[in-house]
Amino acid sequence: MTENKKIHNMKDSLELGNLGTYILSKYYELGVITSSEGNQLEFSQTKPGGVKDKKYKIDGYLLDKSVQVKIDLQACFTGNVALEVSEQRFLGGIIQPPRAGALLQEKILDVDYLVYVIPGHGVAFWKPRTMAQLLWYWQSQYNEWDSRKWQGSFYYKNAVNENGRGNDWLSLNYHVPTKFIMYSEEDYNYDLVLGREPLEYKCYYNYRDKKQEYLPKTGAIKSYTWFEFLSIMQTKQPAEYVNIVKFATQYANSFKDKNKTKAMYEAWGQTYEQYNTGIY
């Protein structure tokens, strides 16, 4: 695997647009994620834009396991995560037939782990085919009544990329509650032990017995918290912590909606006043 390299340079990582992969690498480097025995694990990144990245959709390796990384920077204020289900190009003045989105492409389904990085919430590991299965039920079984319960989730939204060269494209994204992405088997078991109602996903309505049926426990393989990671990074790597906060707050300042900006700051452990006085 000569194409792999460890991530150490914050500036290079962010310039290449690999914030999600960079953050995941830090979870390992700082010992937030370890082996079951508590030993440090090594995560290596594939070359951005290289064959493994572009052709095989592999962003990195955890030992010998392939990883695809997704990041949703806006989940901290939307309350949901955007899942790309299809994409279309506008080529030669004509819209092209849709093709599979990022989550449903064959090469994505072949990687070992699909990892979601969600600032303000944490990191969640998925089996790609589990995600593809649940994506069907989330789209087919949830409606406007569920949207009210989950603060406006379960809807489609386009993301348009206009490059001005007659080769524009858009992706169609389905939005689900952030908890749906972060909820793991461990969370399910904890809920049962503590006598709380676990999160189960609707699969079909049983008209004969007049009741809703649910899938057996399924979801993320494992999830990890966010603010523990920020705290450890601030303590052990203060210079890199400041750099990543500056990068995130610059992105937050691009929003005209102050509530969005505030939520983004808080997701990175900051307040607007604190950041602008240089207190970290």
C-alpha positions as CSV (number, residue, x, y, z in Angstrom):
1,M,0.0,0.0,0.0
2,T,2.6,2.5,-1.1
3,E,-0.1,5.1,-1.8
4,N,-0.9,5.5,1.9
5,K,0.5,8.2,4.1
6,K,0.0,9.2,7.7
7,I,-1.6,12.6,8.2
8,H,0.5,15.0,10.3
9,N,0.4,18.4,8.4
10,M,-2.8,20.3,9.4
11,K,-2.3,23.0,6.7
12,D,-1.9,20.5,3.9
13,S,-4.8,18.4,5.0
14,L,-7.2,21.3,5.1
15,E,-6.0,22.8,1.8
16,L,-6.8,19.4,0.2
17,G,-10.3,19.4,1.6
18,N,-9.7,16.4,3.8
19,L,-11.0,17.7,7.1
20,G,-13.0,14.6,7.8
21,T,-10.1,12.3,7.2
22,Y,-7.8,14.6,9.2
23,I,-10.2,14.5,12.2
24,L,-10.5,10.7,12.1
25,S,-6.7,10.4,12.0
26,K,-6.5,12.5,15.1
27,Y,-9.0,10.3,16.9
28,Y,-6.5,7.5,16.5
29,E,-3.3,9.6,17.0
30,L,-4.6,11.0,20.3
31,G,-5.9,7.6,21.6
32,V,-9.6,8.6,21.6
33,I,-10.1,5.4,19.5
34,T,-8.1,2.4,20.6
35,S,-8.2,-1.4,20.2
36,S,-10.4,-3.4,22.5
37,E,-7.2,-4.0,24.6
38,G,-6.6,-0.3,24.8
39,N,-3.7,-0.3,22.4
40,Q,-3.1,2.6,20.0
41,L,-4.2,1.9,16.4
42,E,-2.7,3.3,13.2
43,F,-4.8,5.0,10.6
44,S,-3.2,5.9,7.2
45,Q,-4.6,8.0,4.4
46,T,-4.6,7.2,0.8
47,K,-3.3,9.8,-1.7
48,P,-6.1,12.4,-2.3
49,G,-7.1,12.2,-5.9
50,G,-5.2,9.0,-6.3
51,V,-6.4,5.7,-7.7
52,K,-7.6,4.2,-4.4
53,D,-9.4,7.5,-3.6
54,K,-11.1,8.2,-7.0
55,K,-11.6,4.7,-8.4
56,Y,-12.1,2.6,-5.2
57,K,-13.5,5.3,-2.9
58,I,-11.0,4.5,-0.2
59,D,-9.9,7.5,1.9
60,G,-7.7,5.5,4.2
61,Y,-6.9,2.2,6.0
62,L,-7.4,1.2,9.6
63,L,-4.7,-1.5,9.7
64,D,-5.9,-3.6,6.7
65,K,-9.5,-2.4,6.7
66,S,-10.5,0.1,4.0
67,V,-12.3,3.3,5.1
68,Q,-14.5,5.9,3.3
69,V,-15.0,9.1,5.3
70,K,-18.0,11.5,5.2
71,I,-18.3,14.8,7.1
72,D,-21.4,16.9,7.7
73,L,-20.3,20.4,8.9
74,Q,-23.9,21.7,9.1
75,A,-25.5,19.0,11.2
76,C,-24.8,21.1,14.3
77,F,-27.5,23.6,13.3
78,T,-29.7,21.5,11.0
79,G,-30.2,18.7,13.5
80,N,-29.9,16.2,10.6
81,V,-27.3,14.5,8.3
82,A,-27.5,14.7,4.5
83,L,-27.2,11.4,2.8
84,E,-26.5,11.5,-1.0
85,V,-28.8,9.1,-2.8
86,S,-28.3,10.2,-6.4
87,E,-26.7,12.8,-8.7
88,Q,-27.3,14.3,-12.1
89,R,-25.2,16.3,-14.5
90,F,-26.2,19.2,-16.7
91,L,-24.1,18.5,-19.8
92,G,-24.3,20.3,-23.1
93,G,-27.5,22.1,-22.1
94,I,-29.3,18.9,-21.2
95,I,-29.9,17.3,-17.8
96,Q,-28.5,13.8,-17.8
97,P,-30.1,10.6,-16.3
98,P,-29.6,10.2,-12.6
99,R,-26.9,7.9,-11.3
100,A,-26.2,6.4,-7.9
101,G,-25.2,8.9,-5.2
102,A,-22.1,8.6,-3.0
103,L,-23.7,6.1,-0.6
104,L,-25.0,3.7,-3.2
105,Q,-22.1,3.4,-5.6
106,E,-20.8,-0.1,-5.9
107,K,-17.3,0.8,-4.8
108,I,-18.6,2.5,-1.7
109,L,-20.5,-0.7,-0.8
110,D,-17.3,-2.7,-1.0
111,V,-15.3,-0.7,1.5
112,D,-15.0,-2.2,5.0
113,Y,-16.1,0.9,7.0
114,L,-18.1,4.0,6.2
115,V,-17.2,6.6,8.8
116,Y,-19.3,9.7,9.5
117,V,-17.6,12.7,11.2
118,I,-20.2,15.0,12.6
119,P,-18.7,18.0,14.5
120,G,-20.6,18.7,17.7
121,H,-21.7,15.1,17.9
122,G,-18.8,12.7,17.2
123,V,-17.7,9.9,14.8
124,A,-19.7,6.9,13.8
125,F,-18.6,3.7,12.1
126,W,-21.0,1.9,9.7
127,K,-21.0,-1.1,7.5
128,P,-21.9,0.5,4.0
129,R,-24.5,-2.2,3.2
130,T,-26.2,-1.6,6.6
131,M,-26.5,2.1,5.7
132,A,-27.8,1.2,2.2
133,Q,-30.4,-1.1,3.8
134,L,-31.6,1.5,6.3
135,L,-31.6,4.2,3.7
136,W,-34.5,2.3,2.0
137,Y,-36.5,2.1,5.2
138,W,-35.8,5.7,6.2
139,Q,-37.1,6.9,2.8
140,S,-40.1,4.6,2.5
141,Q,-41.4,4.4,6.1
142,Y,-41.0,7.9,7.5
143,N,-43.3,10.8,6.7
144,E,-44.3,14.3,7.7
145,W,-45.6,13.0,11.1
146,D,-42.1,11.6,11.8
147,S,-40.6,14.9,10.6
148,R,-42.5,16.8,13.3
149,K,-41.2,14.4,16.0
150,W,-37.6,14.7,14.7
151,Q,-37.5,18.5,14.3
152,G,-37.9,18.6,10.5
153,S,-35.9,15.6,9.2
154,F,-36.9,13.2,6.5
155,Y,-36.8,15.4,3.4
156,Y,-34.9,15.7,0.1
157,K,-32.7,18.6,-0.8
158,N,-30.5,19.4,-3.8
159,A,-26.9,20.5,-3.5
160,V,-25.8,22.2,-6.7
161,N,-22.3,22.6,-8.0
162,E,-22.0,25.2,-10.7
163,N,-18.6,25.4,-12.4
164,G,-19.6,27.7,-15.2
165,R,-18.3,25.5,-17.9
166,G,-21.5,23.8,-19.0
167,N,-20.7,20.7,-16.9
168,D,-22.6,21.5,-13.8
169,W,-24.1,18.8,-11.5
170,L,-26.3,18.4,-8.5
171,S,-26.7,15.8,-5.9
172,L,-30.0,14.7,-4.3
173,N,-29.7,14.3,-0.5
174,Y,-32.0,12.7,2.0
175,H,-31.9,14.2,5.5
176,V,-32.2,12.0,8.5
177,P,-31.9,12.9,12.3
178,T,-28.3,13.1,13.5
179,K,-29.2,10.5,16.2
180,F,-30.0,8.0,13.4
181,I,-26.3,8.2,12.3
182,M,-24.7,8.3,15.7
183,Y,-26.9,5.6,17.4
184,S,-24.9,2.3,17.8
185,E,-25.5,-1.2,19.0
186,E,-23.8,-0.2,22.3
187,D,-26.3,2.7,22.7
188,Y,-29.1,0.2,22.1
189,N,-27.9,-2.2,24.8
190,Y,-27.4,0.7,27.3
191,D,-30.9,1.8,26.7
192,L,-32.2,-1.6,27.5
193,V,-30.1,-2.0,30.6
194,L,-31.2,1.5,31.9
195,G,-34.9,0.8,31.1
196,R,-35.1,3.4,28.3
197,E,-36.9,2.9,25.0
198,P,-34.2,2.0,22.4
199,L,-34.2,3.5,19.0
200,E,-35.6,1.1,16.5
201,Y,-36.3,1.7,12.8
202,K,-39.7,1.2,11.2
203,C,-39.7,-1.4,8.4
204,Y,-43.4,-2.0,7.5
205,Y,-46.9,-1.7,8.9
206,N,-48.6,-5.0,9.8
207,Y,-52.2,-4.5,8.6
208,R,-53.3,-7.8,9.9
209,D,-52.3,-7.1,13.5
210,K,-52.7,-3.4,13.1
211,K,-49.3,-2.5,14.4
212,Q,-46.0,-1.0,13.3
213,E,-43.1,-3.5,12.8
214,Y,-39.5,-2.6,13.5
215,L,-36.1,-3.9,12.4
216,P,-34.1,-5.8,14.9
217,K,-31.4,-3.7,16.5
218,T,-29.2,-2.2,13.8
219,G,-27.3,0.9,13.0
220,A,-23.7,2.2,13.5
221,I,-21.2,-0.4,14.6
222,K,-19.6,2.0,17.1
223,S,-19.7,5.7,17.8
224,Y,-17.4,8.0,19.7
225,T,-18.0,11.4,21.4
226,W,-16.9,14.7,20.1
227,F,-16.1,17.0,23.0
228,E,-13.7,14.5,24.6
229,F,-11.8,14.5,21.4
230,L,-11.6,18.3,21.3
231,S,-10.5,18.4,25.0
232,I,-7.7,15.9,24.5
233,M,-6.5,17.7,21.3
234,Q,-6.5,21.1,23.1
235,T,-4.4,19.6,25.9
236,K,-2.0,17.5,23.9
237,Q,-1.7,19.4,20.6
238,P,-2.7,23.0,21.4
239,A,-1.2,24.5,18.2
240,E,-3.1,22.2,16.0
241,Y,-6.2,22.7,18.0
242,V,-6.0,26.4,17.4
243,N,-5.5,25.9,13.7
244,I,-8.5,23.6,13.4
245,V,-10.7,26.0,15.4
246,K,-9.7,28.9,13.2
247,F,-10.5,26.8,10.1
248,A,-13.9,25.9,11.5
249,T,-14.8,29.4,12.6
250,Q,-13.9,30.9,9.2
251,Y,-16.4,28.5,7.7
252,A,-18.9,29.4,10.4
253,N,-18.5,33.1,9.6
254,S,-19.5,32.5,6.0
255,F,-23.1,32.1,7.0
256,K,-25.3,35.2,7.1
257,D,-27.6,33.6,9.7
258,K,-26.1,34.3,13.1
259,N,-27.9,31.3,14.7
260,K,-26.1,29.0,12.3
261,T,-22.8,30.7,13.0
262,K,-23.3,30.4,16.7
263,A,-24.2,26.7,16.5
264,M,-21.1,26.1,14.4
265,Y,-18.9,27.9,17.0
266,E,-20.5,25.9,19.8
267,A,-19.9,22.6,17.9
268,W,-16.2,23.4,18.0
269,G,-16.2,24.3,21.7
270,Q,-16.2,28.0,21.2
271,T,-18.4,31.1,21.6
272,Y,-18.2,34.0,19.2
273,E,-16.9,36.3,22.0
274,Q,-14.4,33.8,23.3
275,Y,-12.9,33.2,19.8
276,N,-12.6,36.8,18.9
277,T,-10.7,37.6,22.1
278,G,-8.3,34.8,21.4
279,I,-9.2,32.8,24.5
280,Y,-9.2,29.0,23.9
